[in-house]
Amino acid sequence: MIADLSKRLIPDELWEPAAPFLPSFAARPQGGGTAPCDERAVFTAVVYALTSGCAWRHLPTTFGTSPATAHRPFTVWTEAGLRRRLQRAVLDELGARGEVDWTSAIVDAASVRAKRGDR
């Protein structure tokens, strides 16, 4: 069931370019530490949390990973700049296939009212 959910939310076309960017589990020589887990299930849970707006503590158990087990790699990946590198790789691949229209772009912006008098 978990494998089906992972394949449905993260199809092979997304998983294959993403997998090489994820750091692999490294056992500590003295033992202990974080146990290895299904990387695809964790990646799926992270993508779900980010795209749905779900709070980490409310992450459904159907992903086969606890909220802490999903959040821990997310923070490591964020600090390592994984999201930026993964986005670049996917966009480069789509661009090489001619599946991205590079003639236009959308920029997200916010307006904030300036305070008067203070500079």
KAFEN-V109102 format. One record per backbone hydrogen bond with DSSP energy under -0.5 kcal/mol. CO is the residue of the C=O (numbers start at 1). NH is the residue of the N-H. If there is no record, write none. Layout:
CO|NH + CO|NH
This chain:
1|5 + 2|6 + 3|7 + 4|8 + 5|9 + 6|10 + 11|14 + 11|15 + 12|16 + 14|18 + 15|19 + 16|20 + 18|21 + 18|22 + 19|22 + 25|27 + 28|31 + 32|28 + 37|39 + 38|42 + 39|43 + 40|44 + 41|45 + 42|46 + 43|47 + 44|48 + 45|49 + 46|50 + 47|51 + 48|52 + 49|53 + 55|58 + 56|59 + 60|63 + 61|64 + 66|70 + 67|71 + 68|72 + 69|73 + 70|74 + 71|75 + 72|76 + 73|77 + 74|78 + 75|79 + 76|80 + 77|82 + 78|81 + 81|85 + 82|86 + 83|87 + 84|88 + 85|89 + 86|90 + 87|91 + 88|92 + 89|93 + 90|94 + 91|95 + 92|96 + 93|97 + 94|99 + 95|98 + 100|102 + 101|104 + 106|108
